[in-house]
Amino acid sequence: MDTTLFGFEPSEDTLTLIADIEHRTNCKIGFGEEEFDAVDDNASASGGFKQWQPHVTRNARIPREFDEHALVHELASH
């Protein structure tokens, strides 16, 4: 996963989690950004990618709210 687009440096524990998911799924986790309504529970599940792959989608409406906690939350859903 390319972490340079996050705007913060993930901790070693988070980098280990990313590596573990990528190893188990045998593919890179994608990172995308899309505008969606933060209160729409289904918006983030469908956004950012045409076909399913392990991914994290940041809400373009509120990029500053995407921090390490949000990243780990998204990764844990895989």
N, C-alpha and C positions, 0 to 999 in steps of 0.2 A: 504494500500500500504506500502510495506517495503521501507522506505526511507534511510536505512542505507547504501545502495549500491551506493548512489549518489556521495559521496565525498564532500558533503556540507550539511548544515542543512537548510531545507526550512523554510521560515518565517511562522508566525502564519496564515497570510492570505492565503498562499499557502496550508498549512495543512488543513485549513477550506474548501478550494476549493476541495481538495482531498476527504475529508469526505463527502462533499455535493454530489460529483459525485458518490461516492460509495453508498451513501444512495439512490440516485435517480435510480441507475442501479441495486441496490440490489446485488452487487458483488464487490469484491476487484479489484482494478486496478492493472494489472500486469506490471512488469518492465522487459524489456529484452535488450539485447545488440547484435547487429549484424553488420557485416561489409557491408556497402553499399556505393555506389557512392553518395556523398553529392549533386551532381547536377542532380541526377535522381529523379524527382518529385514523382514517384510512388514507389521508393524503400522502403521508410520508412512505407508506408501504408501497404505493404505486408510482411514486415519483422518481425521476432521474435515469431510469434504464429501460430500454426497449425489451430486453429479455432478462429473466432473473439471473442474478449473480450475487455473491455476497457483496453487500454494499452499505455505505453510509451516505445518507443524503442530508445536507445542511440546508436549512430553510434560508433562502436568500433574503427574505424579509427581515430576519433578525440574526445576521451572521455573528454579531458580538455575543449572542447567547450560546453559541456553539463553543463549549469549552471541553476540558478533559472529561468532566462528569458526563456531559452529553455524548461524547464519543464512546465512552465505556458502556453507557446505556444502549447505544445503537449496536455496538459489538456484541453485547450480551444477548441481544435478541436473535443472534445467529445460532 
